[in-house]
Amino acid sequence: MAIYINGTGCISHQNTIDVADFFENAQVACQQRLVAQEPDYKNYVPANMFRRMSHVIKMGVAAAKISLQQAEIENVDAIITGTGLGCFEDTDKFLRAIIENDEQLLTPTSFIQSTHNTVAGQIALLIKCHNYNFTYTQQGLSFESALIDAKMFLNENKNSNILVGGLDEAIQPYFDLLLQAGEIKKQEDIIVEIENNKTKGFCLGEGASFFVLSNEKHKNTKAEIKGIKTFTSLKDGGDLQNKLSLFLQELNLSVNDISLVLSGNSGDVEDDKILNETNRNIFSQTNIAYFKNLCGEYFTASAFALWLASAIIEKQEIPTALVNKPTQGLLIKNILILNQYRNSEYSFMCISSC
């Protein structure tokens, strides 16, 4: 069954709020921590709710509202989100308050808002949605799990609209922990061409991307999600390539049908080995672009990739910030997203024009 993207909203390190600025002033990753460019939240969040919301909740609610506005609907039949960390800022605040107050006189606000499903709950309260509401926390496959659930929901419930999102935040304490653990790339090792990186580590990112999905095509339809698959515990590059070939066969596509590959290289020389091998062996004649040098590495970076893919298909334009060679006149019909998280979780998503 076809799944259509009828509305999108994205908050990221780039200016993804202004639809007229399609990466014309893109800021390619040149720093260790890529924080999101935040909009004026007063346009999306009621004032009485705003002061109680943490950073990631504001991002999620705003991205969700933007996607609903694009789809020209006010409510949905389900809200499904994916997040690796959840509301980590509130979790951090609550734990610090336990120590600072000697486990006494603790305010419950941070604890209440520290759960992973807080964002989905806040969105439901805001739009008065009393329907199916679920949050997935499967680390690097959190967003893909939410998307698979949305697909099953649409198969069982015709003429439905679903709000699906992926979000994570990069707060300072989390960044500091990763930096101490040696997971963050050294500043002097960061290069613009993420695919050519020869050093360990990655640049930490954050963001929120939401989508209104339906099994019906509307006037605002941007693209179709043709297929999605997830994998863990791969043996080697050959294993991934075999799974990719089977995935394309299931969709009745060949390598030649892929207009663009969005590759989820993180910049870590070890973690990117299998993706680089796959790109060389299978997509040597295909346009390949990299998205994590625009948004950074985080659990749900694939949601940013889906937003980017749907925007490219809608506009029929590949930003120069993504590819080095000219692509004017290229008919962009199918985009394949290949993502990896820490070389342990992999996913395929195929997005097509409709």
BELJOKA-V707414 format. One record per residue. N is the residue number from 1. SS is DSSP state (helix for helix, strand for strand, loop for the rest). Layout:
# BELJOKA-V707414
N;SS + N;SS
This chain:
# BELJOKA-V707414
1;loop + 2;loop + 3;strand + 4;strand + 5;strand + 6;strand + 7;strand + 8;strand + 9;strand + 10;strand + 11;strand + 12;loop + 13;loop + 14;loop + 15;loop + 16;loop + 17;loop + 18;loop + 19;loop + 20;loop + 21;loop + 22;loop + 23;loop + 24;loop + 25;loop + 26;loop + 27;loop + 28;loop + 29;loop + 30;loop + 31;loop + 32;loop + 33;strand + 34;loop + 35;loop + 36;loop + 37;loop + 38;loop + 39;loop + 40;loop + 41;helix + 42;helix + 43;helix + 44;loop + 45;loop + 46;loop + 47;helix + 48;helix + 49;helix + 50;helix + 51;loop + 52;loop + 53;loop + 54;loop + 55;helix + 56;helix + 57;helix + 58;helix + 59;helix + 60;helix + 61;helix + 62;helix + 63;helix + 64;helix + 65;helix + 66;helix + 67;helix + 68;helix + 69;helix + 70;helix + 71;helix + 72;loop + 73;loop + 74;loop + 75;loop + 76;loop + 77;loop + 78;strand + 79;strand + 80;strand + 81;strand + 82;strand + 83;loop + 84;loop + 85;loop + 86;loop + 87;loop + 88;helix + 89;helix + 90;helix + 91;helix + 92;helix + 93;helix + 94;helix + 95;helix + 96;helix + 97;helix + 98;helix + 99;helix + 100;helix + 101;loop + 102;loop + 103;loop + 104;loop + 105;loop + 106;loop + 107;loop + 108;loop + 109;helix + 110;helix + 111;helix + 112;helix + 113;loop + 114;loop + 115;loop + 116;loop + 117;loop + 118;helix + 119;helix + 120;helix + 121;helix + 122;helix + 123;helix + 124;helix + 125;helix + 126;helix + 127;helix + 128;loop + 129;loop + 130;loop + 131;loop + 132;strand + 133;strand + 134;strand + 135;strand + 136;strand + 137;loop + 138;loop + 139;helix + 140;helix + 141;helix + 142;helix + 143;helix + 144;helix + 145;helix + 146;helix + 147;helix + 148;helix + 149;helix + 150;helix + 151;helix + 152;helix + 153;helix + 154;helix + 155;helix + 156;helix + 157;loop + 158;loop + 159;loop + 160;loop + 161;strand + 162;strand + 163;strand + 164;strand + 165;strand + 166;strand + 167;strand + 168;strand + 169;loop + 170;loop + 171;loop + 172;helix + 173;helix + 174;helix + 175;helix + 176;helix + 177;helix + 178;helix + 179;helix + 180;helix + 181;loop + 182;loop + 183;loop + 184;strand + 185;loop + 186;loop + 187;helix + 188;helix + 189;helix + 190;loop + 191;loop + 192;loop + 193;loop + 194;helix + 195;helix + 196;helix + 197;loop + 198;loop + 199;loop + 200;loop + 201;loop + 202;strand + 203;loop + 204;strand + 205;loop + 206;loop + 207;strand + 208;strand + 209;strand + 210;strand + 211;strand + 212;strand + 213;strand + 214;strand + 215;loop + 216;loop + 217;loop + 218;loop + 219;loop + 220;loop + 221;loop + 222;loop + 223;strand + 224;strand + 225;strand + 226;strand + 227;strand + 228;strand + 229;strand + 230;strand + 231;strand + 232;strand + 233;loop + 234;loop + 235;loop + 236;loop + 237;helix + 238;helix + 239;helix + 240;helix + 241;helix + 242;helix + 243;helix + 244;helix + 245;helix + 246;helix + 247;helix + 248;helix + 249;helix + 250;helix + 251;loop + 252;loop + 253;loop + 254;loop + 255;helix + 256;helix + 257;helix + 258;loop + 259;loop + 260;strand + 261;strand + 262;strand + 263;strand + 264;strand + 265;loop + 266;loop + 267;loop + 268;loop + 269;loop + 270;loop + 271;loop + 272;loop + 273;helix + 274;helix + 275;helix + 276;helix + 277;helix + 278;helix + 279;helix + 280;helix + 281;helix + 282;helix + 283;loop + 284;loop + 285;loop + 286;loop + 287;strand + 288;strand + 289;strand + 290;strand + 291;loop + 292;helix + 293;helix + 294;helix + 295;helix + 296;loop + 297;strand + 298;loop + 299;loop + 300;loop + 301;helix + 302;helix + 303;helix + 304;helix + 305;helix + 306;helix + 307;helix + 308;helix + 309;helix + 310;helix + 311;helix + 312;helix + 313;helix + 314;helix + 315;helix + 316;loop + 317;loop + 318;loop + 319;loop + 320;loop + 321;loop + 322;loop + 323;loop + 324;loop + 325;loop + 326;loop + 327;loop + 328;loop + 329;loop + 330;loop + 331;loop + 332;loop + 333;loop + 334;strand + 335;strand + 336;strand + 337;strand + 338;strand + 339;strand + 340;strand + 341;strand + 342;loop + 343;loop + 344;loop + 345;strand + 346;strand + 347;strand + 348;strand + 349;strand + 350;strand + 351;strand + 352;strand + 353;loop + 354;loop
